[in-house]
Amino acid sequence: MNTPIVSFYCDIKGKTFFSDSARVMEERCEELGIPHYIKKRDYGPHWLDNVRAKPTFLLETFDTLQKPFLWVDVDAVIGAVPDKVDSFTDVDFASVPTLPHKPFRVMDCTHYVGTSPLTRKLLVEWKERCDKQVELAKRKRGCRAGSHGALNRILTSKKYQTELNFKFLPLSYGRGPVIKLNGGGHIRRFS
């Protein structure tokens, strides 16, 4: 596989769940021969701060790597090499569809990020929307909006439905067996 897996982690409230998950992801990538770019970041003390920072990190990575990559949530389990993305030559952005399948409704655990100017524009808009949610959360306690809703609103907008070369990733890239969203709060290894 030539496309690197990208992720970030930030431990919160003195717990090491996310750094432990990053270590497991790095080990698994090494075992499978997958290039990876997994970085420690500090976007805030709450897990939602880190969820909302996903497009910030993706935009930073887009500008740094200047090549396509596959975002995978750091606590996801990598079961096999997700090499289908190596054939994405003209795809701007790809994600795992939600169930039940709805047009442009996606899970927020795995994203293919291409290199086009439109991809960058999408990341900038996603970041700006999440930044507004951060400001709203500061003013209004209890605002629990993450990055998922903002991304789905962007992808369902007419502009992106007509211009963006979007592709769905296989369900196996979010629901297993290739990549499985963790969601359980426990470190899991592929076995």
C-alpha positions in Angstrom: 0.0 0.0 0.0 1.4 3.4 -1.0 -1.3 5.6 0.6 -0.4 6.5 4.2 -2.8 6.1 7.1 -3.1 9.4 8.9 -4.3 10.1 12.4 -3.7 12.1 15.5 -4.2 11.6 19.2 -4.5 13.6 22.4 -4.9 12.2 25.8 -7.6 13.8 28.0 -8.2 13.9 31.7 -5.0 12.1 32.5 -6.0 8.9 30.7 -3.7 7.3 28.2 -6.4 5.6 26.0 -5.7 7.6 22.9 -1.8 7.4 23.1 -2.2 3.7 23.8 -4.5 3.5 20.7 -1.9 5.4 18.6 0.8 3.0 19.7 -1.4 0.0 18.7 -2.2 1.6 15.4 1.5 2.3 14.7 2.4 -1.3 15.5 -0.3 -2.6 13.3 0.7 -0.4 10.4 4.3 -1.6 10.8 3.1 -5.3 10.9 1.2 -4.8 7.7 3.8 -2.6 5.9 1.4 0.4 5.8 3.0 3.9 5.6 1.6 6.1 8.4 1.6 9.6 9.8 0.3 9.6 13.4 0.9 12.7 15.4 0.3 13.9 19.0 -1.7 17.1 19.2 -3.4 19.1 21.9 -6.6 20.6 20.7 -8.3 20.9 24.2 -9.2 19.1 27.4 -12.5 17.5 26.1 -12.9 14.7 23.6 -15.3 16.9 21.6 -12.4 19.5 21.2 -10.5 16.8 19.5 -13.4 15.6 17.4 -14.0 19.1 16.2 -10.2 19.5 15.4 -10.3 16.6 12.9 -10.6 19.0 9.8 -7.9 21.2 11.2 -5.5 18.3 11.4 -6.6 17.0 7.9 -6.0 20.4 6.4 -2.5 20.6 8.1 -1.7 17.1 6.8 -3.0 18.0 3.3 -0.6 20.9 3.2 2.3 19.0 4.7 2.2 15.7 2.9 0.9 17.0 -0.5 -0.2 13.6 -1.5 -3.4 11.5 -1.0 -3.9 9.9 2.4 -6.4 7.8 4.4 -7.6 9.3 7.7 -8.5 6.6 10.3 -9.7 7.4 13.8 -6.8 6.5 16.1 -8.9 4.2 18.2 -10.1 2.2 15.1 -8.9 -1.4 14.6 -7.0 -2.1 11.4 -7.6 -5.7 10.4 -6.2 -5.7 6.9 -4.4 -3.5 4.4 -6.9 -0.9 3.0 -5.3 -0.9 -0.4 -8.3 -0.1 -2.6 -7.5 3.6 -2.1 -4.3 3.2 -4.0 -6.3 3.0 -7.2 -8.1 6.4 -6.5 -6.4 8.5 -9.2 -9.1 11.2 -9.6 -11.1 11.0 -6.4 -11.3 14.2 -4.3 -12.7 12.8 -1.2 -14.2 9.4 -0.1 -15.9 8.2 3.1 -17.7 5.1 4.5 -21.5 5.4 4.0 -23.8 5.3 6.9 -26.5 2.6 7.4 -29.1 2.8 6.2 -27.4 4.2 3.1 -28.4 7.8 2.3 -26.8 9.9 -0.5 -23.7 11.6 0.8 -24.3 10.6 4.5 -21.1 9.3 5.8 -19.4 7.9 8.9 -16.7 10.1 10.3 -14.1 7.4 11.1 -12.4 6.8 7.8 -11.8 9.3 4.9 -9.7 9.2 1.8 -8.3 12.7 1.2 -7.2 13.5 -2.4 -5.0 16.4 -3.5 -7.2 18.6 -5.7 -7.9 22.3 -5.0 -11.5 21.3 -4.4 -10.4 18.8 -1.7 -8.6 21.6 0.1 -11.6 23.9 -0.3 -13.8 21.2 1.4 -11.3 20.9 4.2 -11.2 24.6 4.8 -15.0 24.9 4.8 -15.3 21.9 7.2 -12.6 23.4 9.5 -14.4 26.8 9.5 -17.7 25.2 10.4 -16.1 23.2 13.3 -14.4 26.4 14.5 -17.8 28.1 14.7 -19.0 25.1 16.8 -16.1 25.6 19.1 -17.0 29.2 19.6 -20.6 28.3 20.1 -19.6 25.7 22.7 -17.6 28.3 24.6 -20.7 30.6 24.8 -23.3 28.0 25.3 -22.5 25.2 27.6 -23.9 21.8 26.4 -23.2 22.3 22.7 -22.1 18.8 21.8 -21.8 19.1 18.0 -18.7 17.4 16.6 -17.3 17.3 13.1 -19.7 14.6 11.7 -22.8 16.8 11.2 -20.7 19.6 9.7 -19.2 17.3 7.1 -22.5 15.7 6.2 -24.0 19.2 5.7 -21.1 20.1 3.4 -21.3 16.9 1.4 -25.1 17.3 0.9 -24.8 20.9 -0.3 -25.5 21.3 -4.0 -22.0 22.8 -4.7 -20.2 19.7 -3.5 -22.7 17.2 -4.9 -22.2 18.6 -8.4 -18.5 19.5 -8.3 -16.7 17.1 -5.9 -15.5 13.8 -7.3 -16.7 11.9 -4.3 -16.6 8.1 -3.8 -17.9 5.8 -1.1 -15.3 3.7 0.6 -16.3 0.0 1.2 -18.3 -0.6 4.3 -15.4 -2.8 5.4 -13.4 0.4 5.9 -15.5 1.4 8.9 -17.5 -1.6 10.0 -14.8 -4.2 9.6 -13.0 -6.4 8.8 -10.5 -4.1 7.0 -11.0 -1.2 9.5 -13.4 -1.3 12.4 -14.6 1.7 14.3 -13.9 1.0 17.9 -16.5 3.0 19.8 -16.1 0.8 22.9 -13.5 2.8 24.8 -11.2 -0.2 25.1 -7.9 -0.8 23.3 -8.5 -3.5 20.8 -6.0 -5.4 18.7 -6.8 -7.3 15.5 -6.7 -11.1 16.1 
